[in-house]
Amino acid sequence: MTRYHYAALTVVLILCLLTSIAILNRGQDWGDDFALYIRQAASITQGTTAEFVAQNAFTNANSSRIFGPSAGAWGFPLVLSPFYGVFGLDPLALKVPGVIFFLLFLIAFFLLLRERVHPMEGVLIVAVLAFAPVMITFQNDIMSDIPSLAMSTLAVWLIVRFICENQGRLGSLIENLILGAVIFLAFLFRASAALLLLTLFVCQLIMAFQQRNKLVDRKRALLHSATPYLVFGILWAISLTVFPGSLETSSGTLGIASQLNDVEIIKNNLYVYFHMIDEAFLGDISGAKIIYGALLAFFLIGVLARFKKDYAFLIYSALILGLLVNFPLLGGPRYFFPILPFFVYFSFQGMKAAFSGLSRPSHIIGLSMAYLLWIFLLAAFACTSIRTAAANLQADRQRDGPFDAASTQMFDFIKTETDPESVVIFAKPRAMLLMTDRSSIMINHCDQLSRGDYIVLLRNVDWGDQVPEDELTACQQGLRQVFENEGFTVYALDE
Protein backbone atom coordinates (compact mmCIF):
# COMPACT_ATOMS: atom_id res chain seq x y z
CA MET A 1 0.00 0.00 0.00
CA THR A 2 1.10 3.54 -0.70
CA ARG A 3 0.52 6.82 1.08
CA TYR A 4 -2.17 7.52 -1.48
CA HIS A 5 -4.19 4.51 -0.37
CA TYR A 6 -3.84 5.36 3.31
CA ALA A 7 -4.84 8.94 2.54
CA ALA A 8 -7.96 7.73 0.70
CA LEU A 9 -8.92 5.51 3.65
CA THR A 10 -8.35 8.39 6.07
CA VAL A 11 -10.64 10.64 4.02
CA VAL A 12 -13.38 7.99 4.08
CA LEU A 13 -13.05 7.59 7.87
CA ILE A 14 -13.12 11.35 8.47
CA LEU A 15 -16.19 11.83 6.27
CA CYS A 16 -17.87 8.90 7.99
CA LEU A 17 -17.03 10.41 11.39
CA LEU A 18 -18.46 13.81 10.44
CA THR A 19 -21.63 12.26 9.02
CA SER A 20 -22.05 10.03 12.07
CA ILE A 21 -21.73 12.98 14.44
CA ALA A 22 -24.28 14.93 12.40
CA ILE A 23 -26.72 11.99 12.46
CA LEU A 24 -26.69 11.59 16.25
CA ASN A 25 -29.83 12.85 17.96
CA ARG A 26 -30.87 13.44 21.56
CA GLY A 27 -33.37 10.60 21.69
CA GLN A 28 -33.89 6.87 21.56
CA ASP A 29 -36.65 4.59 20.34
CA TRP A 30 -38.93 2.71 22.76
CA GLY A 31 -37.15 -0.63 22.46
CA ASP A 32 -35.87 -0.62 26.03
CA ASP A 33 -32.73 -2.74 25.67
CA PHE A 34 -30.93 0.62 25.74
CA ALA A 35 -32.17 1.14 29.30
CA LEU A 36 -30.70 -2.19 30.37
CA TYR A 37 -27.25 -1.21 29.08
CA ILE A 38 -27.34 2.26 30.63
CA ARG A 39 -28.47 0.91 33.99
CA GLN A 40 -25.70 -1.68 33.84
CA ALA A 41 -23.20 1.09 33.15
CA ALA A 42 -24.60 3.11 36.05
CA SER A 43 -24.33 0.08 38.36
CA ILE A 44 -20.65 -0.24 37.45
CA THR A 45 -19.92 3.40 38.26
CA GLN A 46 -21.95 3.23 41.48
CA GLY A 47 -20.82 -0.22 42.64
CA THR A 48 -24.39 -1.54 42.65
CA THR A 49 -24.19 -4.40 40.17
CA ALA A 50 -25.85 -6.88 42.54
CA GLU A 51 -28.78 -4.49 43.13
CA PHE A 52 -29.09 -3.99 39.37
CA VAL A 53 -29.45 -7.74 38.79
CA ALA A 54 -31.99 -8.02 41.63
CA GLN A 55 -34.13 -5.24 40.14
CA ASN A 56 -34.20 -6.96 36.75
CA ALA A 57 -35.03 -10.28 38.40
CA PHE A 58 -38.02 -8.58 40.08
CA THR A 59 -39.23 -7.25 36.72
CA ASN A 60 -38.94 -10.66 35.08
CA ALA A 61 -40.60 -12.49 37.97
CA ASN A 62 -43.64 -10.18 38.12
CA SER A 63 -44.21 -9.24 34.48
CA SER A 64 -46.55 -11.01 32.07
CA ARG A 65 -43.50 -12.19 30.17
CA ILE A 66 -39.75 -12.43 30.69
CA PHE A 67 -37.66 -9.64 29.17
CA GLY A 68 -34.45 -11.62 28.93
CA PRO A 69 -31.61 -12.38 31.35
CA SER A 70 -31.22 -10.36 34.52
CA ALA A 71 -28.11 -8.77 33.03
CA GLY A 72 -26.95 -8.20 29.49
CA ALA A 73 -23.41 -8.89 28.33
CA TRP A 74 -21.12 -6.62 30.37
CA GLY A 75 -18.75 -5.42 27.63
CA PHE A 76 -20.87 -2.58 26.29
CA PRO A 77 -21.85 -1.30 29.77
CA LEU A 78 -18.15 -1.27 30.67
CA VAL A 79 -17.52 1.00 27.70
CA LEU A 80 -20.53 3.18 28.56
CA SER A 81 -19.65 3.50 32.23
CA PRO A 82 -17.04 6.30 31.97
CA PHE A 83 -19.34 8.27 29.66
CA TYR A 84 -22.19 7.81 32.13
CA GLY A 85 -19.90 8.76 34.99
CA VAL A 86 -19.01 12.07 33.31
CA PHE A 87 -22.20 13.00 31.44
CA GLY A 88 -24.92 11.14 33.32
CA LEU A 89 -28.12 10.24 31.49
CA ASP A 90 -27.26 12.20 28.34
CA PRO A 91 -28.28 10.13 25.29
CA LEU A 92 -26.14 12.18 22.91
CA ALA A 93 -22.99 11.58 24.93
CA LEU A 94 -23.82 7.89 25.42
CA LYS A 95 -23.91 7.41 21.64
CA VAL A 96 -20.28 8.47 21.18
CA PRO A 97 -18.91 4.95 21.90
CA GLY A 98 -21.02 3.62 19.02
CA VAL A 99 -19.35 6.05 16.64
CA ILE A 100 -15.89 5.07 17.87
CA PHE A 101 -16.60 1.37 17.46
CA PHE A 102 -18.09 1.89 14.01
CA LEU A 103 -14.79 3.43 12.90
CA LEU A 104 -12.93 0.55 14.55
CA PHE A 105 -15.07 -1.89 12.59
CA LEU A 106 -14.24 -0.14 9.32
CA ILE A 107 -10.52 -0.24 10.09
CA ALA A 108 -10.63 -3.92 11.09
CA PHE A 109 -12.53 -4.82 7.93
CA PHE A 110 -10.05 -2.89 5.78
CA LEU A 111 -7.20 -4.84 7.39
CA LEU A 112 -9.04 -8.01 6.50
CA LEU A 113 -9.48 -6.85 2.88
CA ARG A 114 -5.95 -5.55 2.44
CA GLU A 115 -4.41 -8.83 1.29
CA ARG A 116 -7.44 -9.90 -0.78
CA VAL A 117 -8.27 -7.00 -3.05
CA HIS A 118 -6.46 -4.02 -4.52
CA PRO A 119 -6.07 -1.30 -1.85
CA MET A 120 -8.39 1.10 -3.68
CA GLU A 121 -10.96 -1.67 -4.03
CA GLY A 122 -10.69 -2.12 -0.27
CA VAL A 123 -11.24 1.60 0.25
CA LEU A 124 -14.30 1.45 -2.01
CA ILE A 125 -15.83 -1.51 -0.13
CA VAL A 126 -15.16 0.14 3.22
CA ALA A 127 -16.70 3.40 1.98
CA VAL A 128 -19.85 1.57 0.88
CA LEU A 129 -20.25 0.06 4.35
CA ALA A 130 -19.30 3.33 6.03
CA PHE A 131 -22.28 5.13 4.50
CA ALA A 132 -24.77 2.25 4.36
CA PRO A 133 -27.84 4.02 5.84
CA VAL A 134 -28.99 1.16 8.06
CA MET A 135 -25.56 0.83 9.66
CA ILE A 136 -24.61 4.47 10.02
CA THR A 137 -28.00 5.47 11.45
CA PHE A 138 -27.93 2.57 13.90
CA GLN A 139 -25.33 4.52 15.83
CA ASN A 140 -28.35 6.47 17.09
CA ASP A 141 -29.37 3.47 19.19
CA ILE A 142 -27.57 2.92 22.46
CA MET A 143 -27.08 -0.76 21.76
CA SER A 144 -24.24 -3.26 21.67
CA ASP A 145 -24.62 -4.29 18.01
CA ILE A 146 -22.01 -1.95 16.50
CA PRO A 147 -19.38 -2.57 19.24
CA SER A 148 -20.03 -6.31 18.92
CA LEU A 149 -19.59 -6.06 15.14
CA ALA A 150 -16.27 -4.27 15.58
CA MET A 151 -14.88 -6.83 18.02
CA SER A 152 -16.08 -9.88 16.08
CA THR A 153 -14.64 -8.51 12.82
CA LEU A 154 -11.32 -7.85 14.56
CA ALA A 155 -11.36 -11.40 15.96
CA VAL A 156 -12.06 -12.94 12.54
CA TRP A 157 -9.18 -10.93 11.07
CA LEU A 158 -6.85 -12.22 13.79
CA ILE A 159 -7.97 -15.82 13.23
CA VAL A 160 -7.17 -15.43 9.54
CA ARG A 161 -3.94 -13.56 10.20
CA PHE A 162 -2.55 -15.82 12.94
CA ILE A 163 -3.92 -19.19 11.83
CA CYS A 164 -5.12 -19.40 8.23
CA GLU A 165 -2.30 -17.34 6.73
CA ASN A 166 0.50 -18.40 9.06
CA GLN A 167 2.46 -20.32 6.44
CA GLY A 168 2.62 -23.75 7.99
CA ARG A 169 2.47 -22.78 11.66
CA LEU A 170 -0.49 -22.94 14.03
CA GLY A 171 0.37 -19.58 15.52
CA SER A 172 3.01 -18.48 18.00
CA LEU A 173 2.31 -18.38 21.73
CA ILE A 174 2.00 -14.57 21.75
CA GLU A 175 -0.35 -14.63 18.77
CA ASN A 176 -2.56 -17.20 20.43
CA LEU A 177 -2.59 -15.26 23.70
CA ILE A 178 -3.78 -12.17 21.82
CA LEU A 179 -6.30 -14.22 19.89
CA GLY A 180 -7.85 -15.69 23.04
CA ALA A 181 -8.07 -12.27 24.68
CA VAL A 182 -9.73 -10.62 21.66
CA ILE A 183 -12.25 -13.45 21.27
CA PHE A 184 -13.12 -13.09 24.95
CA LEU A 185 -13.60 -9.32 24.52
CA ALA A 186 -15.94 -10.01 21.60
CA PHE A 187 -17.79 -12.50 23.81
CA LEU A 188 -18.01 -9.90 26.56
CA PHE A 189 -20.00 -7.69 24.16
CA ARG A 190 -22.31 -10.47 22.96
CA ALA A 191 -22.47 -14.11 24.02
CA SER A 192 -22.98 -15.32 20.44
CA ALA A 193 -19.35 -14.34 19.80
CA ALA A 194 -18.46 -17.62 21.50
CA LEU A 195 -19.01 -19.01 18.00
CA LEU A 196 -15.64 -17.44 17.21
CA LEU A 197 -14.10 -20.21 19.31
CA LEU A 198 -15.76 -22.82 17.12
CA THR A 199 -14.62 -20.92 14.03
CA LEU A 200 -11.08 -20.94 15.39
CA PHE A 201 -11.25 -24.66 16.18
CA VAL A 202 -12.40 -25.60 12.67
CA CYS A 203 -9.71 -23.39 11.12
CA GLN A 204 -7.07 -25.01 13.34
CA LEU A 205 -8.23 -28.46 12.24
CA ILE A 206 -8.02 -27.46 8.58
CA MET A 207 -4.54 -26.01 9.03
CA ALA A 208 -3.35 -29.03 11.04
CA PHE A 209 -4.55 -31.35 8.29
CA GLN A 210 -2.87 -29.28 5.59
CA GLN A 211 0.41 -29.15 7.52
CA ARG A 212 0.27 -32.65 9.02
CA ASN A 213 3.55 -33.69 7.39
CA LYS A 214 5.39 -30.47 8.26
CA LEU A 215 4.83 -30.27 12.02
CA VAL A 216 8.04 -31.17 13.84
CA ASP A 217 7.23 -30.32 17.46
CA ARG A 218 3.64 -31.56 17.80
CA LYS A 219 3.44 -31.03 21.59
CA ARG A 220 4.46 -27.41 21.23
CA ALA A 221 2.00 -26.92 18.37
CA LEU A 222 -0.77 -28.45 20.47
CA LEU A 223 0.06 -26.17 23.42
CA HIS A 224 -0.01 -23.09 21.20
CA SER A 225 -3.27 -24.20 19.63
CA ALA A 226 -4.88 -24.69 23.03
CA THR A 227 -3.73 -21.29 24.33
CA PRO A 228 -6.68 -19.20 23.02
CA TYR A 229 -9.16 -21.50 24.75
CA LEU A 230 -7.20 -21.41 28.00
CA VAL A 231 -7.03 -17.60 27.89
CA PHE A 232 -10.72 -17.39 27.09
CA GLY A 233 -11.61 -19.79 29.91
CA ILE A 234 -9.51 -17.94 32.50
CA LEU A 235 -10.93 -14.54 31.53
CA TRP A 236 -14.47 -15.92 31.50
CA ALA A 237 -14.00 -17.43 34.97
CA ILE A 238 -12.78 -14.04 36.24
CA SER A 239 -15.77 -12.27 34.67
CA LEU A 240 -18.18 -14.70 36.32
CA THR A 241 -16.85 -13.68 39.72
CA VAL A 242 -16.76 -9.96 38.95
CA PHE A 243 -20.05 -9.47 37.08
CA PRO A 244 -23.23 -11.00 38.55
CA GLY A 245 -25.63 -12.62 36.10
CA SER A 246 -22.90 -13.39 33.54
CA LEU A 247 -23.59 -17.13 33.50
CA GLU A 248 -27.32 -16.56 32.94
CA THR A 249 -26.57 -14.19 30.05
CA SER A 250 -24.25 -16.64 28.32
CA SER A 251 -26.32 -19.77 28.82
CA GLY A 252 -29.54 -18.03 27.86
CA THR A 253 -28.17 -16.99 24.49
CA LEU A 254 -26.11 -20.00 23.57
CA GLY A 255 -28.64 -22.50 24.91
CA ILE A 256 -30.72 -21.83 21.81
CA ALA A 257 -27.93 -23.25 19.66
CA SER A 258 -28.36 -26.66 21.21
CA GLN A 259 -32.06 -26.93 20.39
CA LEU A 260 -31.79 -27.30 16.62
CA ASN A 261 -35.03 -29.22 16.53
CA ASP A 262 -37.89 -26.88 15.72
CA VAL A 263 -38.19 -27.37 11.98
CA GLU A 264 -41.03 -24.87 11.63
CA ILE A 265 -39.04 -22.09 13.31
CA ILE A 266 -36.03 -22.84 11.11
CA LYS A 267 -38.07 -22.89 7.89
CA ASN A 268 -39.90 -19.68 8.75
CA ASN A 269 -36.75 -17.87 9.83
CA LEU A 270 -34.82 -18.92 6.74
CA TYR A 271 -37.53 -17.44 4.52
CA VAL A 272 -37.82 -14.22 6.50
CA TYR A 273 -34.08 -13.70 6.89
CA PHE A 274 -33.45 -14.39 3.21
CA HIS A 275 -35.65 -11.42 2.43
CA MET A 276 -34.18 -9.32 5.25
CA ILE A 277 -30.54 -9.29 4.15
CA ASP A 278 -31.27 -6.67 1.53
CA GLU A 279 -32.94 -4.53 4.22
CA ALA A 280 -29.83 -4.76 6.39
CA PHE A 281 -27.56 -3.58 3.59
CA LEU A 282 -29.57 -1.72 0.97
CA GLY A 283 -32.34 -0.21 3.07
CA ASP A 284 -34.84 1.75 0.99
CA ILE A 285 -32.66 2.77 -1.95
CA SER A 286 -34.20 2.68 -5.41
CA GLY A 287 -34.10 -0.75 -7.07
CA ALA A 288 -33.06 -2.51 -3.86
CA LYS A 289 -34.68 -5.84 -4.79
CA ILE A 290 -33.03 -5.95 -8.23
CA ILE A 291 -29.64 -5.00 -6.82
CA TYR A 292 -30.01 -7.59 -4.07
CA GLY A 293 -30.76 -10.28 -6.63
CA ALA A 294 -27.63 -9.37 -8.58
CA LEU A 295 -25.48 -9.23 -5.46
CA LEU A 296 -26.80 -12.58 -4.32
CA ALA A 297 -25.85 -14.19 -7.64
CA PHE A 298 -22.37 -12.70 -7.47
CA PHE A 299 -22.12 -13.73 -3.81
CA LEU A 300 -22.56 -17.37 -4.81
CA ILE A 301 -19.92 -16.99 -7.52
CA GLY A 302 -17.60 -15.35 -5.00
CA VAL A 303 -18.07 -18.19 -2.54
CA LEU A 304 -17.20 -20.76 -5.20
CA ALA A 305 -14.17 -18.76 -6.30
CA ARG A 306 -12.80 -18.00 -2.83
CA PHE A 307 -13.94 -20.71 -0.41
CA LYS A 308 -10.51 -22.40 -0.31
CA LYS A 309 -8.77 -19.19 0.72
CA ASP A 310 -11.53 -17.52 2.72
CA TYR A 311 -13.13 -20.47 4.46
CA ALA A 312 -12.86 -18.74 7.85
CA PHE A 313 -15.37 -16.08 6.72
CA LEU A 314 -17.78 -18.74 5.54
CA ILE A 315 -17.47 -20.83 8.70
CA TYR A 316 -18.19 -17.88 10.99
CA SER A 317 -21.04 -16.57 8.82
CA ALA A 318 -22.65 -20.03 8.65
CA LEU A 319 -22.44 -20.43 12.44
CA ILE A 320 -24.03 -17.03 13.07
CA LEU A 321 -26.79 -17.72 10.57
CA GLY A 322 -27.34 -21.16 12.10
CA LEU A 323 -27.75 -19.57 15.53
CA LEU A 324 -30.17 -16.95 14.21
CA VAL A 325 -32.51 -19.35 12.47
CA ASN A 326 -32.97 -21.33 15.68
CA PHE A 327 -34.21 -18.37 17.69
CA PRO A 328 -37.88 -17.44 17.69
CA LEU A 329 -37.97 -14.78 14.97
CA LEU A 330 -35.85 -11.75 15.84
CA GLY A 331 -36.97 -8.48 14.32
CA GLY A 332 -34.78 -5.99 12.54
CA PRO A 333 -31.74 -6.19 10.30
CA ARG A 334 -29.24 -5.51 13.08
CA TYR A 335 -28.84 -9.22 13.72
CA PHE A 336 -27.18 -9.53 10.31
CA PHE A 337 -24.46 -7.00 11.06
CA PRO A 338 -21.80 -9.66 11.95
CA ILE A 339 -22.13 -11.41 8.57
CA LEU A 340 -23.01 -8.41 6.39
CA PRO A 341 -19.35 -7.45 5.68
CA PHE A 342 -18.68 -10.94 4.37
CA PHE A 343 -21.77 -10.87 2.15
CA VAL A 344 -20.44 -7.65 0.64
CA TYR A 345 -16.94 -9.07 0.30
CA PHE A 346 -17.99 -12.26 -1.50
CA SER A 347 -20.36 -10.30 -3.75
CA PHE A 348 -17.49 -8.03 -4.77
CA GLN A 349 -15.15 -10.97 -5.36
CA GLY A 350 -17.88 -12.75 -7.32
CA MET A 351 -18.13 -9.84 -9.71
CA LYS A 352 -14.40 -9.92 -10.34
CA ALA A 353 -14.42 -13.70 -10.79
CA ALA A 354 -17.41 -13.61 -13.15
CA PHE A 355 -15.59 -11.38 -15.61
CA SER A 356 -12.10 -12.85 -15.20
CA GLY A 357 -12.57 -15.54 -17.86
CA LEU A 358 -13.70 -13.14 -20.58
CA SER A 359 -11.54 -11.80 -23.35
CA ARG A 360 -9.69 -8.59 -22.60
CA PRO A 361 -12.20 -6.05 -24.02
CA SER A 362 -15.17 -7.84 -22.45
CA HIS A 363 -13.27 -8.29 -19.19
CA ILE A 364 -12.53 -4.56 -18.96
CA ILE A 365 -16.12 -3.63 -19.80
CA GLY A 366 -17.57 -6.10 -17.29
CA LEU A 367 -15.19 -5.05 -14.55
CA SER A 368 -15.97 -1.39 -15.23
CA MET A 369 -19.69 -2.10 -14.89
CA ALA A 370 -19.03 -3.88 -11.60
CA TYR A 371 -17.10 -0.91 -10.25
CA LEU A 372 -19.86 1.43 -11.43
CA LEU A 373 -22.42 -0.59 -9.45
CA TRP A 374 -20.42 -0.19 -6.24
CA ILE A 375 -19.81 3.48 -6.96
CA PHE A 376 -23.56 3.88 -7.53
CA LEU A 377 -24.24 2.20 -4.18
CA LEU A 378 -21.72 4.45 -2.48
CA ALA A 379 -23.29 7.57 -4.02
CA ALA A 380 -26.82 6.47 -3.14
CA PHE A 381 -25.81 5.57 0.40
CA ALA A 382 -23.89 8.80 0.92
CA CYS A 383 -26.77 10.94 -0.38
CA THR A 384 -29.27 9.17 1.87
CA SER A 385 -27.05 9.42 4.94
CA ILE A 386 -26.22 13.08 4.32
CA ARG A 387 -29.92 13.91 3.87
CA THR A 388 -30.66 12.11 7.14
CA ALA A 389 -27.91 14.06 8.89
CA ALA A 390 -29.16 17.38 7.47
CA ALA A 391 -32.74 16.66 8.56
CA ASN A 392 -31.51 15.74 12.02
CA LEU A 393 -29.58 18.99 12.40
CA GLN A 394 -32.53 20.98 11.09
CA ALA A 395 -34.75 19.34 13.75
CA ASP A 396 -32.18 20.30 16.41
CA ARG A 397 -31.39 16.61 16.96
CA GLN A 398 -34.86 15.97 18.47
CA ARG A 399 -36.50 12.54 18.35
CA ASP A 400 -39.71 11.02 19.64
CA GLY A 401 -39.24 8.44 22.38
CA PRO A 402 -38.33 8.16 26.07
CA PHE A 403 -36.39 11.45 26.05
CA ASP A 404 -38.98 13.67 24.28
CA ALA A 405 -40.97 16.38 26.09
CA ALA A 406 -44.13 14.34 26.74
CA SER A 407 -42.15 11.38 28.07
CA THR A 408 -39.99 13.60 30.27
CA GLN A 409 -43.10 15.22 31.76
CA MET A 410 -44.60 11.82 32.56
CA PHE A 411 -41.38 10.46 34.06
CA ASP A 412 -40.99 13.61 36.19
CA PHE A 413 -44.49 13.07 37.57
CA ILE A 414 -43.66 9.48 38.51
CA LYS A 415 -40.42 10.57 40.19
CA THR A 416 -41.95 13.40 42.22
CA GLU A 417 -45.54 12.30 42.90
CA THR A 418 -45.27 8.59 43.66
CA ASP A 419 -43.85 6.73 46.62
CA PRO A 420 -40.28 5.47 46.02
CA GLU A 421 -41.47 1.97 46.95
CA SER A 422 -44.23 2.02 44.32
CA VAL A 423 -44.42 -0.55 41.55
CA VAL A 424 -45.27 1.03 38.19
CA ILE A 425 -46.86 -1.00 35.40
CA PHE A 426 -45.54 0.08 32.01
CA ALA A 427 -45.01 -1.58 28.63
CA LYS A 428 -41.30 -0.74 28.78
CA PRO A 429 -40.43 -1.45 32.41
CA ARG A 430 -36.66 -1.22 32.02
CA ALA A 431 -37.04 2.30 30.59
CA MET A 432 -39.35 3.26 33.47
CA LEU A 433 -36.82 1.98 36.01
CA LEU A 434 -33.99 3.88 34.30
CA MET A 435 -35.87 7.17 34.08
CA THR A 436 -37.64 7.16 37.48
CA ASP A 437 -35.80 4.69 39.76
CA ARG A 438 -39.14 3.01 40.45
CA SER A 439 -39.63 -0.75 40.33
CA SER A 440 -41.52 -1.49 37.14
CA ILE A 441 -43.23 -4.46 35.52
CA MET A 442 -45.08 -5.15 32.27
CA ILE A 443 -48.67 -6.38 32.60
CA ASN A 444 -50.98 -7.12 29.67
CA HIS A 445 -53.61 -9.23 31.49
CA CYS A 446 -56.38 -7.80 33.63
CA ASP A 447 -56.05 -10.38 36.37
CA GLN A 448 -52.41 -9.38 37.01
CA LEU A 449 -52.95 -5.64 37.52
CA SER A 450 -52.97 -6.05 41.30
CA ARG A 451 -49.21 -6.55 41.15
CA GLY A 452 -48.68 -2.81 40.61
CA ASP A 453 -49.55 0.49 42.32
CA TYR A 454 -49.71 2.63 39.18
CA ILE A 455 -50.22 1.93 35.51
CA VAL A 456 -48.86 4.15 32.74
CA LEU A 457 -50.42 3.84 29.29
CA LEU A 458 -48.86 5.19 26.14
CA ARG A 459 -51.74 6.77 24.27
CA ASN A 460 -52.71 6.17 20.64
CA VAL A 461 -50.41 3.15 20.39
CA ASP A 462 -51.62 -0.44 20.00
CA TRP A 463 -48.97 -2.20 22.06
CA GLY A 464 -49.45 -5.83 22.96
CA ASP A 465 -47.47 -5.15 26.14
CA GLN A 466 -50.14 -2.99 27.76
CA VAL A 467 -53.82 -3.39 28.58
CA PRO A 468 -55.80 -1.26 26.10
CA GLU A 469 -57.14 1.86 27.79
CA ASP A 470 -60.73 1.21 26.70
CA GLU A 471 -60.59 -2.20 28.44
CA LEU A 472 -58.88 -1.00 31.58
CA THR A 473 -61.98 0.30 33.37
CA ALA A 474 -63.77 -2.99 32.74
CA CYS A 475 -61.09 -5.08 34.40
CA GLN A 476 -59.96 -2.79 37.23
CA GLN A 477 -62.46 -1.40 39.74
CA GLY A 478 -60.22 0.85 41.82
CA LEU A 479 -58.94 3.09 39.04
CA ARG A 480 -58.08 6.76 39.55
CA GLN A 481 -56.54 8.97 36.87
CA VAL A 482 -53.70 11.04 38.33
CA PHE A 483 -51.89 12.34 35.24
CA GLU A 484 -52.48 12.94 31.56
CA ASN A 485 -50.69 14.64 28.70
CA GLU A 486 -50.65 14.27 24.92
CA GLY A 487 -48.63 11.07 25.14
CA PHE A 488 -49.54 9.27 28.36
CA THR A 489 -52.21 8.57 30.92
CA VAL A 490 -51.32 7.51 34.45
CA TYR A 491 -53.76 5.76 36.78
CA ALA A 492 -53.42 4.90 40.44
CA LEU A 493 -54.56 1.35 41.12
CA ASP A 494 -56.41 1.65 44.41
CA GLU A 495 -57.45 -1.45 46.31
Secondary structure by P-SEA (a helix, b strand, c coil): ccaaaaaaaaaaaaaaaaaaaaaccccccccaaaaaaaaaaaaaaaccaaaaaaaaaaaaaccccccccccccaaaaaaaaaaaaaccccccccaaaaaaaaaaaaaaaaaaacccccaaaaaaaaaaaaaccccccccccccaaaaaaaaaaaaaaaaaaaccccccccccaaaaaaaaaaaaaaaaacccccaaaaaaaaaaaaaaaaaccccccaaaaaaaaaaaaaaaaaaaaaaaacccaaaaaaaaaccccccccaaaaaaaaaaaaaaaccccccccccaaaaaaaaaaaaaaaaaaacccccaaaaaaaaaaaaaaaaccccccccccccaaaaaaaaaaaaaaaaaccccaaaaaaaaaaaaaaaaaaaaaaaaaaaaaaaaaaaacccccccccaaaaaaaaaaaccccccbbbbcccaaaaaaacccbbbbbccccccccccbbbbbcccccccccccccccccccccccccccccbbbbbbcc
